[in-house]
Amino acid sequence: MALVCGTSTCQMAVSQSKLFIPGVWGPFWSAMIPEYWLTEGGQTATGALLDYIVENHVASPRLANRAASQNVSLFELLNNILKTMVDDLKSPFLAALTENIHVLPDFHGNRSPIADPKAKGIICGLTLDTSEKQLALLYLATVQGIACGTRHIVEHCNAHGHKIDMLLACGGPSKNPLFVQELADIVGRFLVTIYL
C-alpha cells in the first residue's frame, strides 16, 4: 500500500483482481499501475491535524521560537522533548507515554473506511496542564491516532481481499522519524519511506 502523506493522507493499493471495498474508492482499472486494479482509501486530515493540534496549544509560540533559534523544525523539537521524557520518566517505550491521553483523529470527518463526513474528532485525557511536555504528549497521541486510522484502513482492505504486508510512504509527514516509527509500529507492517 502506498501512503501519500500531506495535509491529508491517501492510501492506495493495487490488485490483480477487482475488489469492491465498502468505504474505499474504486476499483479503478490501470489507474496507477497498468493492468492492475487500484483501490484508494484516505484520511481527511493528517498533516493538517498535526499542525492544528500543535499550533493551537498555548505552549506552541514558545516552542516555535525555540525551534527557530535552534534552526530545527517544531516537530523535531517535540520529538526531542519526547525522547527526554522517555528517559526522565523511565518509560519502557515511547508509546507508553500516552497511556492517559488519546486522540480520535476524525476532526474533518472520516473518509475511509467508515465514510462518514460528519464524524468528529475526540481528545480524551486533557487536563489543565499547559506545559511544553503536555503539548509533546498531545502531539504524540495525535500521531498515534492517525496511525490507528491507517491501521483500520489496512485491516479493512485486507478483510475484503487485499494482502497488504508492506507500506510505502512519501510526503511531508513521512519525513518525520517519529511519525514513521509510530506508523510502522501501530500498523504492524514493514514501512519504506520514499523521498522524491
FENLIN-V724088 format. One record per residue. RES is the residue in one letter. SS is DSSP state (helix for helix, strand for strand, loop for the rest). PSI is psi as a letter, one per 40 degrees, with the letter a starting at -180 (none if undefined). D_CENTER is the distance of its C-alpha to the mean C-alpha in Angstrom with 1 decimal. Layout:
res:RES ss:SS psi:PSI d_center:D_CENTER
res:RES ss:SS psi:PSI d_center:D_CENTER
This chain:
res:M ss:loop psi:h d_center:14.6
res:A ss:strand psi:h d_center:13.6
res:L ss:strand psi:h d_center:10.1
res:V ss:strand psi:h d_center:11.1
res:C ss:strand psi:h d_center:8.4
res:G ss:loop psi:b d_center:9.9
res:T ss:loop psi:d d_center:10.7
res:S ss:loop psi:a d_center:9.3
res:T ss:strand psi:h d_center:8.1
res:C ss:strand psi:h d_center:11.1
res:Q ss:strand psi:h d_center:11.5
res:M ss:strand psi:h d_center:15.1
res:A ss:strand psi:i d_center:17.4
res:V ss:strand psi:i d_center:21.1
res:S ss:strand psi:i d_center:24.0
res:Q ss:loop psi:d d_center:27.8
res:S ss:loop psi:i d_center:28.3
res:K ss:loop psi:h d_center:27.6
res:L ss:loop psi:h d_center:25.0
res:F ss:loop psi:h d_center:24.6
res:I ss:loop psi:h d_center:21.5
res:P ss:loop psi:h d_center:21.4
res:G ss:loop psi:e d_center:18.5
res:V ss:loop psi:h d_center:17.7
res:W ss:strand psi:i d_center:19.7
res:G ss:strand psi:a d_center:22.5
res:P ss:strand psi:i d_center:24.0
res:F ss:strand psi:h d_center:25.1
res:W ss:strand psi:h d_center:27.8
res:S ss:loop psi:f d_center:27.6
res:A ss:loop psi:d d_center:24.9
res:M ss:loop psi:d d_center:22.9
res:I ss:loop psi:h d_center:25.2
res:P ss:loop psi:h d_center:28.9
res:E ss:loop psi:e d_center:30.2
res:Y ss:loop psi:i d_center:26.8
res:W ss:strand psi:h d_center:25.1
res:L ss:strand psi:h d_center:21.7
res:T ss:strand psi:i d_center:19.4
res:E ss:strand psi:h d_center:16.4
res:G ss:strand psi:i d_center:13.6
res:G ss:strand psi:i d_center:11.1
res:Q ss:strand psi:h d_center:8.7
res:T ss:loop psi:d d_center:10.9
res:A ss:loop psi:h d_center:9.0
res:T ss:loop psi:c d_center:5.7
res:G ss:helix psi:d d_center:7.8
res:A ss:helix psi:d d_center:10.5
res:L ss:helix psi:d d_center:9.2
res:L ss:helix psi:d d_center:8.7
res:D ss:helix psi:d d_center:12.1
res:Y ss:helix psi:d d_center:13.6
res:I ss:helix psi:d d_center:12.9
res:V ss:helix psi:d d_center:14.2
res:E ss:helix psi:d d_center:17.0
res:N ss:loop psi:e d_center:18.4
res:H ss:loop psi:i d_center:19.0
res:V ss:loop psi:d d_center:22.6
res:A ss:loop psi:e d_center:22.0
res:S ss:helix psi:d d_center:20.0
res:P ss:helix psi:d d_center:23.3
res:R ss:helix psi:d d_center:24.7
res:L ss:helix psi:d d_center:21.7
res:A ss:helix psi:d d_center:21.5
res:N ss:helix psi:d d_center:25.2
res:R ss:helix psi:d d_center:24.9
res:A ss:helix psi:d d_center:22.2
res:A ss:helix psi:d d_center:24.5
res:S ss:helix psi:d d_center:27.5
res:Q ss:loop psi:e d_center:25.9
res:N ss:loop psi:f d_center:24.7
res:V ss:loop psi:i d_center:21.1
res:S ss:loop psi:i d_center:17.9
res:L ss:helix psi:d d_center:16.9
res:F ss:helix psi:d d_center:13.6
res:E ss:helix psi:d d_center:15.9
res:L ss:helix psi:d d_center:18.1
res:L ss:helix psi:d d_center:15.6
res:N ss:helix psi:d d_center:14.7
res:N ss:helix psi:d d_center:18.5
res:I ss:helix psi:d d_center:19.1
res:L ss:helix psi:d d_center:16.9
res:K ss:helix psi:d d_center:18.8
res:T ss:helix psi:d d_center:22.0
res:M ss:helix psi:d d_center:21.1
res:V ss:helix psi:d d_center:20.7
res:D ss:helix psi:d d_center:24.1
res:D ss:helix psi:d d_center:25.8
res:L ss:loop psi:e d_center:24.8
res:K ss:loop psi:f d_center:25.4
res:S ss:loop psi:h d_center:22.2
res:P ss:loop psi:d d_center:22.2
res:F ss:loop psi:i d_center:18.6
res:L ss:helix psi:d d_center:15.7
res:A ss:helix psi:d d_center:13.8
res:A ss:helix psi:e d_center:17.2
res:L ss:helix psi:d d_center:17.1
res:T ss:helix psi:f d_center:15.1
res:E ss:loop psi:e d_center:17.7
res:N ss:loop psi:e d_center:18.8
res:I ss:loop psi:h d_center:15.9
res:H ss:strand psi:i d_center:13.3
res:V ss:strand psi:h d_center:11.0
res:L ss:strand psi:h d_center:11.0
res:P ss:loop psi:e d_center:8.7
res:D ss:loop psi:f d_center:11.4
res:F ss:loop psi:d d_center:13.0
res:H ss:loop psi:f d_center:14.0
res:G ss:loop psi:i d_center:14.8
res:N ss:strand psi:h d_center:13.4
res:R ss:loop psi:d d_center:14.0
res:S ss:loop psi:i d_center:13.5
res:P ss:loop psi:e d_center:14.9
res:I ss:loop psi:d d_center:16.6
res:A ss:loop psi:f d_center:17.5
res:D ss:strand psi:h d_center:18.4
res:P ss:loop psi:e d_center:18.3
res:K ss:loop psi:e d_center:19.8
res:A ss:loop psi:i d_center:17.1
res:K ss:loop psi:i d_center:16.3
res:G ss:loop psi:i d_center:13.8
res:I ss:strand psi:i d_center:15.1
res:I ss:strand psi:h d_center:15.1
res:C ss:strand psi:h d_center:17.4
res:G ss:loop psi:e d_center:19.2
res:L ss:loop psi:i d_center:20.0
res:T ss:loop psi:a d_center:23.3
res:L ss:loop psi:e d_center:25.4
res:D ss:loop psi:h d_center:24.2
res:T ss:loop psi:f d_center:23.5
res:S ss:loop psi:i d_center:23.2
res:E ss:helix psi:d d_center:21.0
res:K ss:helix psi:d d_center:20.1
res:Q ss:helix psi:d d_center:19.0
res:L ss:helix psi:d d_center:16.8
res:A ss:helix psi:d d_center:15.2
res:L ss:helix psi:d d_center:14.7
res:L ss:helix psi:d d_center:13.2
res:Y ss:helix psi:d d_center:10.7
res:L ss:helix psi:d d_center:9.9
res:A ss:helix psi:d d_center:9.9
res:T ss:helix psi:d d_center:7.5
res:V ss:helix psi:d d_center:4.9
res:Q ss:helix psi:d d_center:6.4
res:G ss:helix psi:d d_center:6.6
res:I ss:helix psi:d d_center:3.3
res:A ss:helix psi:d d_center:4.2
res:C ss:helix psi:d d_center:7.5
res:G ss:helix psi:d d_center:7.3
res:T ss:helix psi:d d_center:6.9
res:R ss:helix psi:d d_center:9.6
res:H ss:helix psi:d d_center:11.6
res:I ss:helix psi:d d_center:11.8
res:V ss:helix psi:d d_center:12.9
res:E ss:helix psi:d d_center:15.3
res:H ss:helix psi:d d_center:16.7
res:C ss:helix psi:d d_center:17.4
res:N ss:helix psi:d d_center:19.0
res:A ss:helix psi:e d_center:21.0
res:H ss:loop psi:f d_center:22.4
res:G ss:loop psi:d d_center:23.6
res:H ss:loop psi:i d_center:21.0
res:K ss:loop psi:g d_center:20.9
res:I ss:loop psi:h d_center:17.5
res:D ss:loop psi:e d_center:17.7
res:M ss:strand psi:i d_center:15.9
res:L ss:strand psi:h d_center:12.8
res:L ss:strand psi:h d_center:13.5
res:A ss:strand psi:h d_center:11.0
res:C ss:strand psi:i d_center:12.3
res:G ss:strand psi:i d_center:11.9
res:G ss:helix psi:d d_center:11.3
res:P ss:helix psi:d d_center:7.9
res:S ss:helix psi:e d_center:9.1
res:K ss:helix psi:e d_center:12.1
res:N ss:loop psi:h d_center:10.7
res:P ss:helix psi:d d_center:11.9
res:L ss:helix psi:d d_center:10.1
res:F ss:helix psi:d d_center:6.6
res:V ss:helix psi:d d_center:8.3
res:Q ss:helix psi:d d_center:10.3
res:E ss:helix psi:d d_center:8.1
res:L ss:helix psi:d d_center:6.4
res:A ss:helix psi:d d_center:10.1
res:D ss:helix psi:d d_center:11.5
res:I ss:helix psi:d d_center:9.8
res:V ss:helix psi:d d_center:10.2
res:G ss:loop psi:f d_center:13.5
res:R ss:loop psi:i d_center:14.0
res:F ss:strand psi:h d_center:15.3
res:L ss:strand psi:h d_center:13.0
res:V ss:strand psi:h d_center:14.8
res:T ss:strand psi:i d_center:13.7
res:I ss:loop psi:h d_center:16.1
res:Y ss:loop psi:h d_center:17.3
res:L ss:loop psi:none d_center:19.8
